[in-house]
Amino acid sequence: MINYIMIAVGGALGSVARFGMSSLVQKSAGIGFPYGTLSVNIVGCFVIGIAAEMFEDLLIPSEWRSFVTIGFLGGFTTFSAFSLETVNLIREGESLHAIANVALSNILGIAAVVAGVFAYRAIRKYILN
């Protein structure tokens, strides 16, 4: 039960941190490109890299690992988890799986967004009107 609480608290804090950092960066950089999201994704990847290595070296209770990686960084950006999983596949000699993970995540992710847009438009057109 404590793991769930740690993940929930970490997720809430990570989400607030994502909103704050993304808003600050975007306001500073201006419109035209999602610099806020890009910065959050890159920082999240950097931090999860540090955390993953640190957790391998140090005896950190599993609740705190969950708080940081699943909770805080999951709330901050799931892109960091995707990136770590891809690096781990490469480390394990699974280069084809790593390439597939990158390709499928990006292609299917974008396709899912497009499908969601069209699904909503269909619902709006045929059901809500």
C-alpha positions as CSV (number, residue, x, y, z in Angstrom):
1,M,0.0,0.0,0.0
2,I,2.9,2.4,0.8
3,N,4.2,2.0,-2.8
4,Y,0.9,3.2,-4.2
5,I,0.9,6.2,-1.9
6,M,4.5,7.1,-2.8
7,I,3.7,6.8,-6.5
8,A,0.6,8.9,-6.1
9,V,2.4,11.7,-4.2
10,G,5.4,11.5,-6.6
11,G,3.0,11.7,-9.6
12,A,1.2,14.7,-8.3
13,L,4.5,16.5,-7.6
14,G,5.9,15.5,-11.0
15,S,2.8,16.8,-12.8
16,V,3.0,20.1,-11.1
17,A,6.7,20.3,-11.8
18,R,6.0,19.6,-15.5
19,F,3.4,22.3,-15.7
20,G,5.6,24.8,-14.0
21,M,8.8,24.1,-16.0
22,S,7.0,23.8,-19.3
23,S,5.1,27.0,-18.8
24,L,8.2,28.9,-17.7
25,V,10.3,27.7,-20.7
26,Q,7.5,28.2,-23.2
27,K,6.8,31.7,-21.9
28,S,10.5,32.6,-22.2
29,A,11.1,31.0,-25.6
30,G,7.9,32.2,-27.3
31,I,5.4,30.4,-29.6
32,G,6.0,28.4,-32.7
33,F,7.7,25.3,-31.3
34,P,6.9,23.3,-28.2
35,Y,10.1,24.2,-26.3
36,G,8.4,23.7,-23.0
37,T,7.5,20.1,-23.7
38,L,10.9,19.4,-25.3
39,S,12.7,20.7,-22.3
40,V,10.6,18.7,-19.9
41,N,11.3,15.5,-21.9
42,I,15.0,16.1,-22.1
43,V,15.3,17.0,-18.4
44,G,13.2,14.0,-17.5
45,C,15.4,11.7,-19.5
46,F,18.6,13.1,-17.9
47,V,17.1,12.7,-14.4
48,I,15.9,9.1,-15.0
49,G,19.4,8.2,-16.3
50,I,20.9,9.5,-13.1
51,A,18.2,7.8,-10.9
52,A,18.5,4.5,-12.7
53,E,22.3,4.3,-12.2
54,M,22.1,5.6,-8.7
55,F,19.5,3.0,-7.8
56,E,21.8,0.3,-9.1
57,D,24.7,1.5,-6.9
58,L,23.0,2.5,-3.7
59,L,20.7,0.6,-1.4
60,I,17.5,2.7,-1.8
61,P,14.2,1.4,-0.5
62,S,11.9,0.3,-3.3
63,E,9.3,2.8,-2.2
64,W,11.6,5.7,-2.9
65,R,12.6,4.2,-6.3
66,S,8.9,4.0,-7.1
67,F,8.4,7.6,-5.8
68,V,11.1,8.9,-8.1
69,T,10.8,6.8,-11.3
70,I,7.2,5.8,-11.5
71,G,5.7,8.6,-9.5
72,F,7.6,11.9,-10.0
73,L,9.2,11.2,-13.4
74,G,6.1,9.4,-14.6
75,G,4.1,12.5,-13.7
76,F,6.8,14.7,-15.1
77,T,7.2,12.9,-18.4
78,T,6.6,9.3,-19.6
79,F,9.1,10.1,-22.3
80,S,11.9,9.5,-19.8
81,A,10.6,5.9,-19.1
82,F,10.3,5.2,-22.8
83,S,13.9,6.4,-23.3
84,L,15.3,4.4,-20.4
85,E,13.5,1.2,-21.6
86,T,15.1,1.8,-25.1
87,V,18.6,2.3,-23.6
88,N,18.1,-0.9,-21.5
89,L,17.2,-2.9,-24.7
90,I,20.4,-1.6,-26.3
91,R,22.4,-2.6,-23.2
92,E,20.9,-6.0,-23.3
93,G,22.0,-6.4,-27.0
94,E,18.4,-6.1,-28.2
95,S,19.1,-3.4,-30.8
96,L,16.3,-4.5,-33.1
97,H,13.8,-4.3,-30.3
98,A,15.2,-0.9,-29.4
99,I,14.7,0.3,-32.9
100,A,11.2,-1.2,-33.0
101,N,10.3,0.5,-29.7
102,V,11.4,3.9,-31.0
103,A,9.7,3.5,-34.4
104,L,6.5,1.9,-33.1
105,S,6.1,4.3,-30.2
106,N,6.5,7.4,-32.5
107,I,4.5,6.1,-35.4
108,L,1.7,4.5,-33.4
109,G,1.6,7.4,-30.9
110,I,1.2,10.0,-33.7
111,A,-1.4,7.7,-35.4
112,A,-3.3,7.3,-32.2
113,V,-3.5,11.1,-31.7
114,V,-4.8,11.5,-35.3
115,A,-7.3,8.6,-34.7
116,G,-8.4,10.3,-31.5
117,V,-9.0,13.6,-33.3
118,F,-11.0,11.9,-36.0
119,A,-12.9,9.8,-33.5
120,Y,-13.9,13.0,-31.6
121,R,-14.9,14.7,-34.8
122,A,-17.1,11.8,-35.7
123,I,-18.7,11.7,-32.3
124,R,-19.3,15.4,-32.4
125,K,-20.7,15.3,-35.9
126,Y,-23.0,12.3,-35.6
127,I,-23.9,12.2,-31.9
128,L,-23.5,15.6,-30.4
129,N,-25.2,17.6,-33.2
